[in-house]
Amino acid sequence: MATSVDKTLAEQGVQSAEQVAAFFEELRARFDTEVLAIQDEASWEAVRHAWQGRKSGIFVLITDNWLKKANAELKAVVGQGFNALRKYVDGRLAQLESEVKAGTEAWENVKDRVDLSLPGVVRPLGSRHLIRQVFQEIEDIFFSIGFSVVEGPEIETPYYNFEALNIPEHHPVRDDMDTFYMDLPKGSPGQLLLRTHTSPMQIRTMEKQKPPVRVIVPGRVYRRDNPDATHSFAFHQVEGLAVDTDITFCDFTGTIEYFVKQFFGANVKTRFRPSYFPFTEPSVEFDVSCVFCGGSGTTASGTCGKCKGAGWIELFGAGMVDPAVYGFVGYDPKKVSGFAFGIGIDRLAMLKYGIDDIQAFFQNDVRFLKQFP
Ligand SMILES: [Zn+2]
């Protein structure tokens, strides 16, 4: 039977000091259990009231029912047990009161300082670099006409970068393609260099694959150029290669024109000029009508500065694959034909988006980058 403070000890059969002590022990345990429920001022007040309440608190009832009505032999023991319990309960309640109030005040302070209706912290999101976006645009256009994308190593051997592309040692074109060579330990079997164009992947692709071949090769390339508004030691290209048994110069010009009109808009005009590259024959430079003056060579403020009044802008080099190149990859030059082109991505992006300094692509200034989300 649970200890009751509504009845006298005698009514509950208490006759010894040990029984009195056990009764007070049980009350202390009951108090400890009730204390666990205290979380704020209201729940603290409920416990305080139950024990210290002036009219029907447990202390009042103990005084009335246990202490005053105890028989003479037990009165002193009940008095001692009661004092010990009261001291314990009073102490714990005072301690809990300060804890509860400190917690509440801390909460009130936070509420005053923080405006909970304000929006949260918005972290700035990054975006793809403009060069990467232009890569994607170009890939989408060539995907739509049956090309696939391959990528190759940025560190190449002279064989793939030069010789297999019909550029033997001491060929004057190597002067234009001066690049960075790896500092290899003595006794290494050969040289390694940073590729000067994406063209080595023409060779690597044809070595692995029989015709038909239709690939584009996006990537970063290197040359030993001093940085200025139009030069950088690192820049970007998309190489293109199509080889099959029946590819003509018409397929070549049609493909290039399709690409340029998709990229710059249907209104641009295009033209070819004869040119020279060691790995194409015939070779052409591909021009587009100036996108800044509409091809007229003049703007409202006079001569167009972008095309210097010519009305044309040089876009990239291309041509029919030189039959000599097929000899390096085991294709029969009498049976296959094809075309190749190398598009400078930085230049294309500068033209399309009106950027006049190639260095902006490499400086990673957020004020520049965020203009192309
Ligand atoms: Zn112009």
Boltz pocket constraint, residues with backbone or C-beta under 6 A from the ligand:
constraints:
  - pocket:
      binder: B
      contacts: [[A, 290], [A, 291], [A, 292], [A, 293], [A, 294], [A, 295], [A, 296], [A, 297], [A, 298], [A, 304], [A, 305], [A, 306], [A, 307], [A, 308], [A, 309], [A, 310], [A, 311], [A, 312]]
      max_distance: 6.0
